[in-house]
């Protein structure tokens, strides 16, 4: 049994990691300030986890949480392109300064390995797709810049201090517990919530922009495999399904799953959004055995089922 620290452990991805780690019999610590994470996401495991409530910008808190940890899965962040456009300072403070706090604490505590949540946003509008990790980074938003800075810090710390820091570039992760109510919510939960209510899904631009949608269970698998890889191990890796889907195709698939026929509601393009995002995942497959086990349609079906059960539970307990 190992001890894992999950930052952002009450968030969407973080809570899935917490559940998987506990199921595997590991000791789990969580850092979360609950600015976007929710207690209900980890309610089932609160008796089993060691909770450090606060921000990763709090150096003392981070150092206390890190002592004695074997691994750290870093998912605390302001994870929104639109929010980073409206408030780049706060995005930089949490995503860059907070991550630097974490790296320093991990170095001083002798943590075996850090797995850091990065993003496909570092690529910007790549000249060719699918994108591989050797392509130059060219972010279009402060959020993308913050993740690129995290990767550069990871590279330098790995080299200077002989640390194992693995950065996973996530591509459009979706699944249960993703919040559709925030003005910065991701496209899949927004579409599902709107369409379950009989409302048309909002599509920014012409809907022909493409994404590589990846169910959260695939991301959990990638994190666990990245921790299990033999030492030394570092670098950046794309985590996705390796498939390209347009937003209009996403609407069509959801209509088929839901049994609806809701046309998109077209709206103006948003600043900072990339046109096409599609991953070459061969490096992760070769280096630590990552394989996406849940495809888009299956993942959407699982997510729709969760939203329906959540709505049913809410109606049963008004």
C-alpha positions, 0 to 999 in steps of 0.5 A: 500500500502506498500513500497518494496525495491528490490535489483538487481531490474533490473536483471532477477528475480528482474525485474519480482518482480518489475513489480508484485509489481507495478501491486499490487499497491505498492511503489517500490524502486530499488537498482542496479549497472547494472553490470548484470541487464539491464535498459530495464528490468525495462524501463516500470516502471522507471517512477514509481520506486525510483531508487538507482543506485549503489552497495549493497556494498555501505553502505551509499546507502543501508542505504538511500534506506532502510529508510522507507521501509516496506519489502526488497526483496534481489536479488542483487548478483553474481549469477554464479557458474562458475564465483565464481570458477574463482573469489571467492573474488568478489563473496564473496564481493558482496554476503556476505559483500553486504548482511551483509550491507543490514541486518544491514541497515534493522535492523536499519531501522526497516524493517518488513521482508526481503526475501533473494534469496538463492540457491539450491547450498548450498546442493551440491551433496546431498546423497538423493533426493528430498532434504529437508531443514533439510539436511546438507549443503555441497556447492561445489562452492564459490557461494554455500558457499556465499549463505550458509553464507547469510543463517547463517547471516540471522539465527543469525540476526533473533535470535539476533535482532528479525528480520523476515528474510526468505531465499528462496532456488531457484532451476534453475529459468528460464523465460523471460529476462534471458540473454543467451549471458553471458559466465555464462548464465543459461542452459535454455536461452542458449539452447533456443537461440542456438536452435532458431538459428538452433544450437545444445545445449551444454551439459556438461557431459553425460546430465543425471544430473538432475535439478528442473526447476522453472519458474520465475512466481513461484518465484514471487509468493513465494516472495509475499506469504513469505511477507504476512505470519503472523509475526513472520516468518523466516527460509529457504524454497525450491522454485521449482516445486518439479520435476526432469528433466535431461538435455537430457529431457530438450533438448527433450522437447525444440525440441518438442516445437520448432519443431526441431530435434537438437542433444546435443553437448557434452562438458566436465563437469564444476567444481562446478556443482552438479549432481542432484538437486531436491526439496522437497517443502512441507515446503513452501507449508505448512508454507506460501501456496506456490504452483508452478502454472506453470509447466516446459513445460508451462514455457518453452513455455512462455519463447520460445514465449518471445525469439521469440518476442524479436528476431522479434522486433530486426529484425524489428528495426535493 
